[in-house]
Amino acid sequence: MDFLQELPEQIFRDILLRISYESQSKIKQLLKPAKEMMECFKFYQDRIKFGLANKYICFLQRCEVSIYDPIDHSCKPFRTEHEISHSSKIINVNHKIVVLDGHFSLSPKIWIYDLLSSTWKRGADIPTPSDRNKYAWCASPDGSIYIAGGYDNIAGRKLRDAAVYKVDEDKWELLPQMYENVGRYCRGFFIEGMFYVLYRYRTQRFDPNTRVWTTIANMSLPYSYYYVLLYAFGRLIAFTTKGIEEYDWEGSVWREVEPLPQGFTVLHATVWYDQIFLRGYSNFMRPIFYMYKPGAALTERWISIEEPNIFLENYVESIVTIEI
């Protein structure tokens, strides 16, 4: 292994770029120069730029985060330094996994896992005057996290507050308040440069450039007592009790696309390459995994995936796709 260090630096780096993420930890232990290179942000950017990175599914569970490879069905769990509370969310921002604590406390917490250095750190607390939960949230292309609305458990009221978290700076910035308060059923998406907060009866949209909120009265959440929303392939998709629905931007309505597999209820969804990875349960409450490929032939559209044993140990709070 030492002979690698005797190679010209560029050749040495090119070899390291081609090492899979699963094997990088071993290489970093053996070669100190490799550790310094592989934990550099430019190294991460080059792996993506040259098509050398892979996409995985991250599962947030009570005491750990698991990285799952849908190709070979391997799974790599790593323990958190704290217990994950109920309703926590997991978000991917570049080479970092951000966990928004769902615990009902006066100061909701943020935990950040750096995939390059394999280390956890505590992030700046979410700015909130009270016990906020069930808020809208999403990541933006520039590496920020937006939150808005939610419910104040202490005062018993819906919230109008909004904020943005700059992950690299570990700093929160309060945004102008929304025109209307939204409660615990709101959902957040970043679409074409705008932060959308969908609620039961209307939507509010924030423009980061003008810092102005706009109310969209005829856009709301799908009419269903249960739904999982996802913005994928330029479409706003909902997995509901009626099946798969898609939002019609011109008609300002949700339209049914196709049914779900019989007896399947979706709990979590995330985009993986040109497919959507779905986790849910059957009529018998048995965990089920599917790969859904919109537009593919019927025989290739729904692919059932065997559930890895690791996911039977703890309840899954949230999932997200990472590229590393």
C-alpha positions in Angstrom: 0.0 0.0 0.0 2.9 2.4 0.7 3.9 2.3 -2.9 0.9 4.4 -3.8 2.3 7.4 -1.9 5.4 7.3 -4.1 3.3 8.0 -7.2 3.0 11.5 -8.6 0.4 13.4 -6.5 -2.1 13.8 -9.4 -2.0 10.1 -10.3 -2.4 9.2 -6.5 -5.4 11.5 -6.3 -7.0 10.1 -9.5 -6.7 6.6 -8.0 -8.3 7.8 -4.8 -11.2 9.4 -6.7 -12.2 6.0 -8.0 -12.4 4.3 -4.6 -15.9 3.6 -3.5 -17.4 5.3 -0.5 -17.7 2.0 1.4 -13.9 1.4 1.1 -12.7 5.0 1.8 -12.6 4.6 5.6 -10.1 1.7 5.3 -7.9 3.6 2.9 -7.9 6.7 5.2 -6.8 4.6 8.1 -3.8 3.2 6.2 -2.7 6.3 4.4 -2.5 9.7 6.1 -2.1 11.6 2.7 -5.2 9.9 1.4 -7.2 11.0 4.5 -6.3 14.6 3.9 -7.3 14.4 0.2 -10.5 12.5 0.7 -11.9 14.7 3.4 -11.4 17.8 1.2 -14.6 19.3 -0.2 -13.0 19.7 -3.7 -12.4 15.9 -3.6 -16.2 15.4 -3.1 -17.0 17.8 -5.8 -14.7 16.1 -8.3 -16.2 12.7 -7.6 -19.6 14.1 -8.6 -18.2 16.1 -11.5 -16.6 13.1 -13.1 -19.5 10.7 -12.4 -17.6 8.7 -9.9 -20.0 9.2 -6.9 -22.8 6.8 -6.1 -26.3 7.4 -4.7 -27.4 5.8 -1.5 -30.5 5.9 0.7 -30.1 7.1 4.2 -32.5 5.9 6.9 -32.8 7.8 10.2 -33.7 5.6 13.1 -33.8 6.0 16.8 -30.1 5.5 17.6 -28.4 5.4 14.2 -28.3 6.4 10.6 -28.0 3.6 8.0 -26.7 4.0 4.5 -28.4 1.5 2.2 -27.2 0.6 -1.4 -30.3 -0.4 -3.4 -28.0 -2.1 -6.0 -26.3 -4.7 -3.9 -28.7 -4.3 -0.9 -25.8 -3.8 1.5 -26.3 -1.6 4.5 -23.8 0.4 6.6 -25.2 1.7 10.0 -23.3 4.2 12.1 -24.4 5.2 15.6 -25.4 8.7 16.5 -24.0 10.4 19.6 -27.5 11.1 20.8 -30.9 9.4 20.7 -33.1 10.4 17.7 -36.4 11.7 18.9 -39.8 11.0 17.4 -40.7 13.0 14.2 -37.1 14.0 13.5 -36.2 14.8 9.9 -33.1 14.0 7.9 -31.9 16.2 5.1 -28.9 15.9 2.7 -26.9 19.1 2.0 -23.8 18.4 -0.1 -21.6 16.0 1.8 -23.5 16.5 5.1 -26.5 14.8 6.7 -28.5 17.2 8.8 -30.9 15.9 11.4 -33.6 18.3 12.6 -34.6 17.1 16.1 -38.4 16.5 16.4 -38.3 16.5 20.2 -40.8 18.9 21.9 -38.4 21.2 23.6 -38.0 24.9 24.0 -34.9 24.8 21.7 -35.2 22.2 18.9 -31.7 20.8 18.1 -29.8 20.2 14.9 -27.2 17.4 14.5 -24.8 17.3 11.5 -22.9 14.3 10.2 -20.0 14.9 7.8 -19.8 12.0 5.4 -16.2 13.0 4.5 -14.8 13.1 8.0 -17.3 10.6 9.5 -17.9 12.9 12.4 -21.0 14.3 14.2 -21.4 17.8 15.5 -24.1 19.9 17.1 -25.5 22.6 15.0 -27.0 26.0 16.0 -30.4 25.6 17.6 -33.5 26.3 15.6 -34.7 29.8 16.4 -38.1 29.5 17.9 -39.9 31.4 20.6 -41.7 28.3 21.8 -42.3 24.6 21.4 -42.4 24.3 17.6 -43.1 21.0 15.8 -44.6 19.7 12.6 -43.2 22.6 10.6 -42.6 22.7 6.8 -38.9 22.2 5.8 -36.8 21.6 2.8 -33.3 22.1 1.4 -32.4 24.5 -1.4 -29.8 24.0 -4.2 -27.4 26.5 -2.5 -27.0 24.3 0.5 -29.5 26.0 2.9 -32.4 24.6 4.9 -35.7 26.5 5.0 -38.4 26.0 7.7 -41.7 27.7 8.2 -44.9 27.4 10.2 -45.7 24.5 12.5 -47.5 24.4 15.8 -46.7 25.9 19.2 -47.5 23.2 21.8 -47.2 25.5 24.8 -49.4 28.4 23.6 -51.6 26.1 21.4 -51.4 28.2 18.2 -50.3 27.9 14.6 -47.2 29.8 13.6 -46.2 32.3 10.9 -42.5 32.2 11.6 -39.9 31.2 9.0 -36.1 30.9 9.0 -33.2 29.7 6.8 -30.2 27.8 8.0 -26.9 28.2 6.3 -25.3 24.8 6.9 -21.7 25.7 6.1 -21.9 28.8 8.2 -23.8 27.1 11.0 -26.0 30.1 11.2 -29.8 30.8 11.3 -31.5 33.8 9.8 -35.0 34.7 10.5 -37.2 35.5 7.5 -40.2 37.8 7.2 -43.3 36.1 8.7 -45.8 34.5 6.4 -49.1 36.3 5.8 -51.0 33.5 7.4 -50.2 31.0 10.1 -50.0 27.3 9.1 -50.3 24.4 11.4 -48.9 20.9 11.8 -50.0 19.6 8.4 -47.9 21.9 6.3 -45.2 20.7 3.8 -42.3 22.5 2.3 -40.6 22.3 -1.1 -38.0 24.3 -3.0 -39.3 24.6 -6.6 -37.7 26.7 -9.3 -35.9 29.0 -6.8 -38.9 29.5 -4.5 -39.7 28.1 -1.1 -43.3 26.7 -1.2 -45.3 26.0 2.0 -48.3 23.9 1.3 -51.2 23.8 3.7 -54.7 22.3 3.7 -56.5 25.2 2.0 -53.8 27.4 0.3 -50.0 27.8 -0.3 -47.6 30.5 0.5 -44.5 31.0 -1.5 -41.3 32.8 -0.5 -38.9 34.5 -3.0 -35.3 34.5 -1.5 -34.3 37.3 -3.9 -37.1 39.8 -3.0 -37.7 38.3 0.5 -41.4 38.6 -0.1 -44.2 36.0 0.6 -47.0 35.4 -1.9 -50.3 33.6 -1.2 -51.5 31.1 -3.8 -55.1 30.7 -2.8 -56.0 27.9 -5.2 -53.1 25.6 -4.4 -53.3 23.2 -1.4 -52.5 19.8 -0.1 -54.2 16.8 -1.7 -57.6 15.9 -0.3 -56.7 12.8 1.6 -56.4 11.9 5.3 -53.0 10.5 4.6 -50.3 11.5 2.1 -46.6 11.6 1.4 -45.4 14.4 -0.9 -42.4 14.5 -3.1 -41.0 16.9 -5.8 -39.4 14.7 -8.4 -38.5 15.0 -12.1 -40.1 18.5 -12.2 -43.4 17.2 -10.8 -45.1 17.5 -7.5 -46.2 14.0 -6.6 -48.4 12.8 -3.8 -48.8 9.2 -2.6 -52.2 9.1 -1.0 -54.9 6.7 0.1 -56.4 7.0 -3.4 -53.1 6.2 -5.1 -50.5 8.4 -6.9 -51.6 11.9 -7.6 -49.8 14.7 -9.5 -50.4 18.4 -9.1 -51.6 20.1 -12.3 -50.0 23.6 -12.3 -52.2 24.9 -15.1 -55.5 23.6 -13.7 -54.5 24.2 -10.0 -55.8 20.7 -9.1 -54.5 17.3 -8.0 -55.1 14.6 -10.6 -55.0 10.9 -10.1 -52.2 9.2 -12.0 -52.3 5.5 -11.1 -53.1 3.2 -8.2 -50.5 1.9 -5.7 -49.8 -1.8 -5.4 -52.7 -3.4 -3.7 -52.6 -3.0 0.1 -49.6 -0.7 0.0 -49.5 2.4 2.1 -46.5 4.8 1.6 -44.7 6.1 4.6 -41.5 7.6 3.1 -40.3 8.5 -0.4 -37.1 9.7 -2.0 -35.7 10.0 -5.5 -32.9 7.6 -6.4 -31.5 8.2 -10.0 -34.6 7.9 -12.3 -36.7 6.0 -9.8 -38.5 6.7 -6.5 -37.6 4.6 -3.5 -40.7 3.9 -1.4 -41.0 2.5 2.1 -44.4 1.6 3.6 -46.4 -1.2 5.0 -49.0 -3.7 3.9 -52.6 -4.4 5.1 -51.0 -6.7 7.7 -48.6 -3.9 8.9 -45.6 -5.7 7.4 -42.8 -3.3 6.2 -42.6 -3.1 2.4 -40.1 -1.5 0.0 -40.6 -0.6 -3.7 -38.7 1.0 -6.5 -41.2 3.0 -8.6 -40.2 4.1 -12.1 -42.7 6.6 -13.5 -43.5 6.1 -17.2 -41.8 2.7 -17.4 -43.6 -0.4 -18.8 -46.0 -1.9 -16.2 -43.8 -4.9 -15.7 -40.8 -2.6 -14.9 -42.6 0.2 -13.1 -42.9 -1.5 -9.6 -40.0 -3.5 -8.3 -40.4 -5.1 -4.9 -37.3 -4.9 -2.7 -36.6 -7.3 0.2 -36.2 -5.4 3.5 -32.8 -5.6 5.0 -32.8 -6.9 8.6 -31.3 -3.7 9.9 -34.6 -1.9 9.4 -36.5 -4.3 11.5 -34.7 -3.2 14.7 -35.9 0.4 15.0 -38.7 2.5 13.6 -37.6 4.6 10.6 -38.2 8.3 11.3 -37.1 9.7 7.9 -35.2 8.9 4.7 -33.2 10.8 2.2 -31.0 10.2 -0.9 -27.3 11.1 -0.7 -24.6 11.3 -3.4 -21.1 10.6 -2.2 
